[in-house]
Amino acid sequence: MNNQFDKLAPLSISAVERDTGISKDTLRVWERRYGFPVPQRDALGERHYPLEQVEKLRLIKRLLDQGMRPSKLVGADAGDLAVLLEQQTAPSGHAPAPPEFSGLFSLVRQHRSEEVRTALTQLLMRHGLQRFVQDIVAPFNTQIGEAWMRGEIQVYEEHLYTEQVQNVLRGAINAHLVSAQRPRILLTTLPEEEHGLGLLMAETLLASEGAQCLPLGTRTPLPDIRMAAIASAADVVALSFSGAYPVRQALNALHALRLALNESIGLWAGGAAVRDKGRQLPGIRIIADIGDTLEALREWRAVRCQEPS
C-alpha cells in the first residue's frame, strides 16, 4: 500500500500517461491550447503533475470515452465534470450486463491474466467471432473503463485486460482466416493516437468477412500512410481516433489525407473524436460504431461489384 508521501507526490508525465490513458503529446497540446493541465517543473525542467490535476484528467478521459469533446471539458471545474460523468453513465434502461461479465471482471481484479485469456477464449467459442467482438468485447471495454473511473480497478489492471483481449483477437484473426478477397484495407492511427484496441476489433470483424487487412500499428505519419497505401495497392485506408484525440487536428489530417490519396482509395474513420463529423468530412466514410464496420464493408463491395471490370 502506498504511503502518504507517495499519494501526495506529483506524477511525472509518463506516470500520468499510464494512469489516465491520455498520451504525453495530448497533455502537451492541451497545456498549450487550453492552459490545462499546469505542470510543475523539476530541476531538470521535466513536467510533474499535482494529484488534483491527475484526478481531473481521469474525469476528462472518461467523458471523452463517452464521446464528449476536449474543448468542452478541459476548462471545466472538476466538481462539474464529476456531476456530468454521473449523468452520462447513469442507467438508462439498457439491458443488464451478461452474467459472464461478473466472473471476467473478478478475474481482472485478481490479476489472473492467464485465466482472463481462457475466459475470453471460451466466450469467443460460445458466441462466434463477430458476436464476441460486438456483444462481449465492446460492452466489456466500457464496463472496465467505468470501473476504472470509479476507482474499482487500477490502470495496470485495465492494461492487463487490454493485453489479454488483444492476444485473443490476434489469435482469432489467424485462426479464422478465410480466403482473402477485396478490399485490401490498410489500418492504422495517426501520430499522437496510440489507442489501438478499437482498430484491432475492426480488423477482426473485417478479416472474418474475408477482407485483406494490412495493419500498420499505431502512430503512423501521414506521408507514410500515403506511401503504404500506394505500395500495397490498398482499396481502403481505415483510421481510428479515440475521444482524447483533438477533433480539429483529426479533421485537418483527414482532409489532408483525402487530398493526398487517389480518389479510388476509400478513406474510413472511426472513433469518438469523429463519430458525428460526417458532414465536415466529405468523401470520407465515418464508422459510427464497431458494428458499422461490417456495414461499411458491405457498402464497398456492393458498389465495386456493380463497377465494370
N, C-alpha and C positions, 0 to 999 in steps of 0.2 A: 504494500500500500504506500502511495506517495506521502512524503511528509509535508508539513505546511509550507516549507520553503519551496518545494517542487511545485506546489499548487499555485504559488504566487509568482514564481519566476516567469518573466516574459519568454515567449517562444520564438525560436528562430523562424525565418521564412520557410525553411524546409519542413520544420515541425508543423507549422500552420498548414502547409500544403497537405501533409499527411493527415492531419487532424480534421480538416474541413473538406478536403476534396477539391479545393479551389487552387488552381495552378499558380505557381510563382509569377508567371507572366501576367495572369489576370489580376493578381493582387497589385502588381506594379502599375498596370493600366488603370485600375480603379483609383489608386493613390493619385495619379496624375489627373485623371478625368473628373473624379468626384470628390477628391480631398479626403477619402477614407479608403482603407484604414490609414492611421497615422502612426507609423512605427517609430520606436526609439532607435537610436544608433549606438553601437558599442564603440570601443576604442579604435576598432578597425573599420568603422563605418558600416558594419553589417546591420541589417534590419532585425529588430526584435519587437514582438507584438505583445502588449499587455493582455492579461487574461480576459478582461471585459470586452476587448475588441475581438478576440478569438470567439467568444460566445456569440457576439453579434454576427460574425461571419458564418457561424454554424446556422443561425437562423436564416440568414440570407441564402445560404446554399440550399436549404430545404425548400424555401419559397421559389427559388429558381427551378428546382426539380418539379414544382407544381405548375411551371410554365410562365411564371412572372418574370419581369424584366429588371436587370440591374439598376437602370436609371430610376426606377420607381422605389427601389429598396435601400440602396446604399446610404442615402441621406436621411433615412427614417430613424426614429428612436427605437432602441432595442425592445422596449416595452410594447410599442405599437406593432413591431414585427412579430412578437410572440402572440399577440392577440390575432393578428392577421393569419398566422400559421394555424392557430387553433380553429379559426373559421374555415380555412382551406381544407383542413384534414378532418373536420367533424363528420361523423357518419351521415350519409345522405340516402339511406335506403338501398345501398349497393348490396349485392349478395354477400353473405358471410364468407370468410376465407375458407378454402378447403381444409378438412381436418388434418391432412398430412402436413400442412404448414406448421402446426404446433410442434410436431416432432422434429421437423427440419430446423426450426428456429432454436429449439433446445440443443440440438447438436452443434449449431453455430456458437451458442453461448458457452458450451462446454469445450470448445476448441477441438472437437473431434473431426479433424479435416478429412481423414480417410472415410469416416462414416458419413460425412456430408456428401462426399462424392458418390458413395454407394447409394445413399438415399436418392440423390438426384438421378443417378443412372436407372434405378428402379422406377422412378416416376416417368422417365423418358420411355422405358419399355412399356409401361402401362398405358400411357396416353398417346404414344406416337410422337414423331419429331415435331411436326408443326403445332400440334396442340400443346406439347410440352413447352415450346418457346412462348406461345401466346397466352396459355392459360395457367402455366406454372411459373416460368421464369419471370415474365413481365410483372405480374402482380406481386410475386415474392420479392423482386427487386424493390418495389415500392414499400412493402412491409419492412424490409431490412432498413431502408432509408429512414422511415418514420421512427423505427425503434432506436436508431442511432440519434435522431434528433431529440427523442425523449430521454436520452441518456441510459437506455436499457442495454445497449451494446456499445463497445468502443470501436474506434475507427479500424483498428487492426482486425477486429472480428468481422467487420464489413469486408475488409480486404480478403480475409480467409474465405468467406463465402464467394466473393467475386472470382478469386483464383480457381476455386473448385468448379464453379459453373462454367468458366471459360474452358477448363480442361475437358469437361463433359461435352460441351458444344463442339470443341475441336475434334474430339474423338467421334462424335456423331457425324460430323461432316465427312470424315474419312470413311466411316463405316456405312454411310447411306449414299455414297456416290452412285449416281445413275449416269447413263450415257449422256455425255455433255452435249448441250445444244446451245444455240444462241438464245439470248445475247451474252456477249463477253462483258462482264461488269467489273470495273476497277473500283475497289472500295478503300477509302482512307479518310483521314481528318486533316484539317489544316494545322499549321503551327499554332501553338498555344492551346490546342484542343487535344488532350491526352486520354480522354474517356473513350474507351474502345469497346465496351461491352455491348452497347446498342448496335454498333456496327457488326460485331460478331453474330449477334442474334439475327440481324438482317441477312448476313451471309449464309447462316444456317438455313433460313427459310428459302432463300434463292437457290442454294445448292440442292435442297430437297426436291426442287422442281426442275432440276437438270440444267440450270444456268451455269455458265462458265465463270466462276468467281476468281478475281485476281486481287487478293488482299495485299495492300501495301503497308499495313500497320497504321500507326497514328503519326501526326505532326509532319505531314509532307508538304514542302513548299509548293506554291502554285506552279512555278516553271517545271518542277519535277513531275507534277501531276500531268501537265500537258504533254511532256516528253514521254511519260509512261503510257499515256492513252494512245499516242500515235504509234509508239514502238510495239505495243501489244495489240494494235487494231481493235481497241475497245469499242463496243457499241454504246456503252453507258459508263459514266463516271458517277459514283454514289458517295456522298459526303454526309457526315454526321456532326451535329452541333448540339452540345449539351446546353442546359439553361444558363450555365456560368459563362458561356461564350458571348462576348459583346455583340449585340444584334447588328449595329451599324457596320461593324467590321465584317460580320458574316455576309451581310447584303453586298457590301462593296466587293468582297472576294468572289462571291458567286457571280456577280455581274462581270467582273474581270475574267473569270474562268469561262463564262459563257461566250464571251467575245474571242477568247484565245482558242477555243475548241472549234473544230469543224462543225457546222450546223447539223451534220448527220449523226454526231455523237450526242446521245441523250445525257442530260445532267439532272440527277436526282439529289435532293437534300432533305434530310430528316432531323428530328430532334427538337427539343423545347425552344431553342433560340429562333427557329424559323417556322414553327408549326403553323402560325397564322399569317405568314408573309407572302402567300401565293400571289396576291395582286401586285406586289412590288417586285416580283421575280418572273417576268415573262420569259417563256422558253425554258423554264425550269420546273420539273415535276416535284412538288412538295409531298413528302411521305408523312401523312398525318399521324400515324401510329405504327407499331410494329406489324400489325396485320395488314396494313395498307401496302406494305412491301410487295405482297403477293398480287395485289390488285394492279400495282404499277407494272409488274412483270407481265400480267395478262394483257394489259393495255398495249404494252410494247409489242408483244407477239401478235396481237390481233391486227395492229396497224401494219407491221412488217410483212405479215402473211398475205396482206392484200396488195403489197407493192409488187410491181413487175420485177422479175429477176434479171 
